[in-house]
């Protein structure tokens, strides 16, 4: 059974819509407790503005998503402690 939505889902997003989606994806990841991306965001946000840090780490998240979907790789969460140990 196909899922019906109240709105039409566009086949392609505009650039502004993709940046908004990217931004929301990154914010959701940074609100999650004890994750690698949250720790990397806080480390980067001390050196840059928070918006630039969100975009930079959002790009990292999209890179991971691309490789999981394209290569069939399995995502392994490294945890927040990995940043402190590694760097």
Protein Blocks (a to p, Z undefined) as FASTA:
>chain_A
ZZddfbdcdfbdcfklmmmmmmmmmmmmmmpghifklmmmmmmmmmmcfklmmmmmmmmm
mmmmmmmmmnopacddebjmlmmmmZZ
